[in-house]
Amino acid sequence: MSETEKLKVVRDRIDILDEQIQKLINERAECAMDVARIKQTSDDEQINFYRPEREADVLRRVQDRNKGPLDDEEIARLFREIMSACLALEQPMRIAYLGPAGTFTQAAALKHFGHSVTTVPLMAIDEIFRDVESGASHYGVVPIENSTEGVVNHTLDTFINSPLKICGEVELRIHQNLLGQMICIDQVKRIYSHQQSLAQCREWLDANLPGISRIPVSSNADAASRVKNEADSAAIAGELAGEQYGLNVIAANIEDKPDNTTRFLMIGRQTTMRSSRDKTSLLLSSRNLSGALHSLLEPFARHGISMNRIESRPSRRGMWDYVFFVDIEGHQDDPKVAKALAELEKEAVMVKVLGSYPCAVL
């Protein structure tokens, strides 16, 4: 059999598989529409079409049964887009994120919800909270911490007075690219970027563009929008910003630490049910007494609950008065977590469950 004949056999097989895949995707979409019809005839006052705990478990099962050659992250991305398109048939969703268009926060929103949602850029974290609280957006996406730069204090502070719940999280690997209208690096005369991105790429810039002016701006997307109109300037930003503003990738992945990752939270008005692997975020306040922090944390240790993170912030209620943000493993409805929280209520001045939600899926 000639090479041409061999290729025809394989391509004919691909065409048959494509037809089968298309039929199955449409059958899945019909099932999603059936789900919507069933929910609309129920007696529930508040219908939740989006179920983050179910989506997380579906994606985990997809990864568990994956045999390759596509890796787990890629196969999850494909199924996420299928779920996003099917959910849009039930309820088109509006997602607020920290703008402008092309930011890593928008990339996180699309990674978590898929591309069949409408993403709306807002210019401040507290605006996102207000937008979701008012019902204008179904959910919001806010950054919470970076593996090299630490926590985003503004997000933590906004949770203190907000009624919103955390309903999901996503971890996004931050790849910085040098973007511009030009192709050759030696044509770059100045560089725009957010101060954090300039810091994250300092060693690469020192080695490859020494002496070139580095200009900090409000966001990487803002940098990309400026470069769109300046032929001799470059921006440090993500791939999405380059696509948004029609820029070339002059150099890819120029971050000094290749494992640089940012964690984002999905915020909404609903409480999320249990999935196969959950996390709970808490806001705690104690009396200003010796050993008070130990009293707050002791119930978790006694019940064998792992704590992932603790951060302290001024409560803004009085001088030297602090609140603690704590992440623990498990859902608030898990028996041992529920027991620990009940004991904690007796010791703490305040216990606020910010949300129990599925741990991030690749």
N, C-alpha and C positions, 0 to 999 in steps of 0.2 A: 504494500500500500504506500502510495506516495505521500509526501508531507502535506500536500494540498488536500488529499483525501482524508488523512488523519485529522487535520484541522476541521474539516467539514463535519466529521463524526462528532467531535467534541462540541463544536458550535451548535449542531443540531440538538445535542443533549442539553446544552445551556438553554436553548430556546424552549424546550419542553419543560425544564425546571422553572424557568421564568413564568411560564403560563400557570404552572401549578402554584407557585408562590403567590402570584397575583390573585388567583382564585381564593386561596386560603386567607390572605390578608383581607379581602373583601368579606369573606365569611366571618372573620373576627370583628370587622367593623359592624356587620349586621347584629352580632351578639352585643356589642357595645350599645347599639341603638335599642335593643331589647331591654338592656339594663336600665337605660334612661326611661323607657316607657313604664317599667315596673316601679321605679323610684317615684315617678310623677304621680302614680296612682296610690301611693302609700299615704298613711296618715301622719307621717313625720312633718312637723312644722318647718324644720330646716333640713333641706335635702343637700347632702354632700356628694356631689358627683366625683370629686377628686378624693381618692383614698390613698394617702402617702404610704401607709403601712402595707397595703396590698401591692402597690407598685414596687416597693422595695423588695418584698418577698418574691414577686414574679421575676425581678431581675436577678435575685440571688439564685433562684432555681435555674434560670437561663445559664448563669455562669457555672453552676454546679454540674450541669449535664453537658457543658461545652467540651467537645473533643478536638477543636481546631479544624483547619489551620488558622482561622481567625482567633485572636487572643481574647481573653475575657472582657477587657475594657471595650474592645471594638464590637463584640457581639452584643454587649449590654447597650452600647450606643444605638445600634440598629433597632433593637427591640424597644428602646425608649422612644424612638421616633414613631414606631408603629403605635405604641400606646398613646403618644401625644396626639397623633392624627385621629385615633379612635375616640379619645376623650373629647376632642373638639366637636365631634358629632353629638356628644351628650351635652356639653356645655363649653362654648368658647370662653377661654380664660384670659384675663388681663393681669399681667404681672408687673409690678413696679420695681424698679432697680435704681441703683446709684449711678446716674449718668455722668456725662453725656453718652450718646450712642458710641459703641465700640469699646467700652470699659471691660475689665475682667469681671465685674459684677454682672454685666449683661451676658458674658460668656458662661458664667456660673448658672444664671437663670435658664439659659438655653440647654445647658448640660443636664439640669435637673428636670425641667418641664418639657424639653423638646422644642422643635421649631414651629409647632402648630398652635402656639400661644401668641398673644399680642404683648410685646414688651414695651413698657413705658418708662422713659428716663426721667428721674427727678434729681434735683441738684443737692439734696441734703438728706442725711439719714433720718432726721426727725420728720421730714416731709413724707418719706416712704411709710413710716409708722402711721401718720395721720391719714394718708391716702387709703391704707388698708382698713384702719379703724372706721373710716367713713363709709366703707363699702364700695368706693370708687374702683379699687382693684381687689381681685380675689386674694392675691398673696403678694408679699414683698420679699425681696432678696437683699440682705445686708451683709457686709463683711464683718467677721468677728475676730479673726486672728490670723497672723502670718507666721510661718515657721521661723523666719529670721527677724522680723520686725516686732513680733509680739502682738498683744491684744489691741483691738480697736476700741478705745475707751468711750468714744461717743455712742457706739452701739450699746455697750453695757449700761451707760448712764440713761439712755432712753428707755430701757426695759424697766427701770425703777417705777415709773408712773404709767406705763402702758398696760392696757388689758389684753394685748395680743399674746398669742401662744406661739412657741416655736413648734413647727410641724415637720421640719426636715432639715437636713444639712447636706452640703456638697463640698468636697475637697477638690480644688482645682490646681493642677501643676502650673506654676507661673513661668511661661517661656517668654522672655523678652527678645524682641527683634528690632534691628535698626532698619527703619523704614524711610523711604524718600521717593522723590520723582526720578532721581538718577539711578544708575545701576552700579557705578564704580564708587568705592569708598573714598577715593582721593578727591572726589568732587564735593565732599561734605565740608561746609564752612562753619556751621553751628548746629547744636543739638538741643532739642526741646524734650522734656519729660517731667513726670512727677518726681519730686525730690527722693522718694523711696526707691524708685526705679533707677535713678542716677546712682544712688548708693549701692544698689544690688548689682550694678554693672561696672562699678568703678575700676576694678582691675582690668577688665577687658578694654575699657575706654583708655586707661593709662597706657596699655600696650599697643593698641591699634589706632587711637586717635589722640595722641598727646598734644596738648596745646590748643585743641579745638574748644571753643566756648560752649559751656554747658548751662542751659537756661532752664531753671525750674518753673513749671506751670501747674495749674490746679489739678490736672489729670492727664493720663497718657492719651486719652481720646482728644483732649484739647490740644495736646502736642501734635497729634496726627492731623487735626483740622488746620492747624497753622501751617504745617509743612505742605499741605495740599496747594497752598498759594505761594510758597517760597521755594524756588527751584534749587537753591544751593543749601537748603536746610534739611536736617534729618530729625526723625522722632524715634524715641525708644517706646515701644508699645507692643501689645499683643497682636496676634494674627487677625483677630476680628476687627481691630481698629484699621489695620492695613486694608482689609476688604471694604470696610465702610467708606474709607476716604480715597480708595483707588491708588494706593501707594505700592511701590516695589519693595520686596524684602532684599535689602542690601546685604545684611548678615543676619543669620537666624540663631536663636538660642544663645544670646550673648551674656546671659546672667552668670555671675561668678559661682553661684551654688546651684547645680543642676536639680537638686531636690527641693528647691524653693516652692512651697505650697501655701495657698491661702484657703482658709475654711470660711464658708458662707452659711448663713442661716436663712431658712424659709420661714416667714412669719405670716400668720393668718388668724382668723377669729375662731377656728374650730379646735376642739381637743382631738388628738390623734390616738387611735386605738393601738393595741399591742401588735408588734410584728415579731419575727423570729429573733431579732437582735436590736435592742433599743438602748437609748441613752436618755437621761433625764437631767434637765438644767434647773437649778434652784437659785433663788435669791434669799439669803439668810442675814439676819441681824441679831446680835447678842447684846446682853447687858455689858457695860464697861467694867468688868470684874476680872480678877486674876483667874486664868484658866478657862475663860468663857469660850474661846475658840476650840479648845480641847473638848468642851462639853457639846459643842455643835457637831463635831466630827466623830465623836466616840460611838454614837449609834450605828454609823455606817460600818465601822470596823467590827463591832460586836456582831452585826448581822452578815458579815462577809461580803459587803458591797464595795466594789472597787471605785475609787474616786479618780477621775481623769484629769481634773483641773480645778484650781481654786484661785480666784483673783479678788483683791480687795479694792473698793472704791469709796470715796467720801459719800456719805448718805445725803449731804446737803440739808440735813435737818439740824445740825449743830456742829460746833467745832470739835474735831477729833472723833466724830461719830462715823463709823464705817459700816458698809454692808459687804457681804461676801457672795461672789458668784461661784457656784460649784457645779461641776458636771460629774454625774455618777453613772455607772453601768446599770441598765435595767429600766423597766417601765414603772411608773408610779402605781400601777395596778398589780404589779408583781407582789406576791405575799410578803417577801422579806423587805422589799422597798417600802411597802405600805406600813409595815410595823416600825421600820426605822423612822419614817416621816411622822408617824403618830407620837413616837417618843420625843422626837425633835420639837414638836409643837409645844411640849411641856417645858422645854429648856430655853427656846429661842424667843426673842421679842417679836420676830417676824419670820415666817416661812412662806415663801411664795414660789409655787411651782411654775416656772416659765414655760414648761412643756416637756412631755415625753414624746419621743419621736424616733424613727428608724435611724440607725447609724448609717453613715455615708456608704453608698455602693460605688464601686469603681466606675 
